[in-house]
């Protein structure tokens, strides 16, 4: 599992854990929604595996070398 996916899943787990401890229903609902978004983004990383497009780190390196398009 790549580091970005692991980080997203960790964030989702933390959101759910905090939401379970909150008495404020609206805040808990928002945290659970955030967890859903993090999990969806992590699942999206699975879809991107093997794609010919450069990943975020490669795009960053390209931008640092002056290949930036403005």
VMD Tcl script that draws the C-alpha trace (Angstrom):
set ca {
  {0.00 0.00 0.00}
  {1.44 3.38 -0.94}
  {2.05 6.11 1.61}
  {-0.68 8.43 0.29}
  {-3.34 5.74 0.49}
  {-2.24 4.75 4.00}
  {-2.37 8.40 5.12}
  {-5.87 8.87 3.72}
  {-7.12 5.73 5.42}
  {-5.49 6.78 8.70}
  {-7.22 10.17 8.49}
  {-10.54 8.45 7.85}
  {-10.05 6.21 10.87}
  {-9.21 9.19 13.09}
  {-12.27 11.10 11.89}
  {-14.54 8.15 12.67}
  {-12.93 7.62 16.07}
  {-13.41 11.26 17.08}
  {-16.94 11.29 15.67}
  {-17.84 8.29 17.83}
  {-16.69 10.19 20.94}
  {-18.55 13.43 20.19}
  {-21.87 14.37 21.74}
  {-22.45 17.09 19.14}
  {-24.36 15.29 16.39}
  {-23.70 17.78 13.60}
  {-19.95 17.78 14.21}
  {-19.94 13.97 14.33}
  {-21.91 13.83 11.06}
  {-19.39 16.13 9.37}
  {-16.46 14.07 10.59}
  {-18.07 10.89 9.26}
  {-18.63 12.63 5.91}
  {-14.96 13.63 5.88}
  {-14.01 10.02 6.58}
  {-16.12 8.91 3.61}
  {-14.30 11.42 1.38}
  {-10.89 10.24 2.58}
  {-11.84 6.62 1.92}
  {-13.14 7.48 -1.56}
  {-9.91 9.29 -2.37}
  {-7.91 6.29 -1.15}
  {-10.00 4.00 -3.35}
  {-9.34 6.37 -6.25}
  {-5.62 5.82 -5.79}
  {-6.23 2.14 -6.57}
  {-7.86 3.19 -9.84}
  {-4.85 5.35 -10.73}
  {-2.31 2.56 -10.25}
  {-0.76 1.71 -13.56}
  {-1.96 4.85 -15.29}
  {0.47 6.47 -17.72}
  {0.04 9.91 -16.12}
  {2.74 11.07 -13.70}
  {1.84 10.91 -10.04}
  {1.77 13.96 -7.77}
  {5.45 13.59 -6.87}
  {6.51 13.35 -10.50}
  {4.43 16.42 -11.40}
  {6.08 18.29 -8.54}
  {9.55 17.34 -9.75}
  {8.67 18.42 -13.29}
  {7.45 21.77 -12.02}
  {10.65 22.26 -10.04}
  {12.76 21.76 -13.17}
  {11.04 24.57 -15.03}
  {8.63 22.47 -17.09}
  {5.74 24.35 -15.56}
  {2.89 25.39 -17.85}
  {1.22 28.71 -17.00}
}
mol new
graphics top color blue
foreach p $ca { graphics top sphere $p radius 0.5 }
foreach p [lrange $ca 0 end-1] q [lrange $ca 1 end] { graphics top cylinder $p $q radius 0.2 }
display resetview
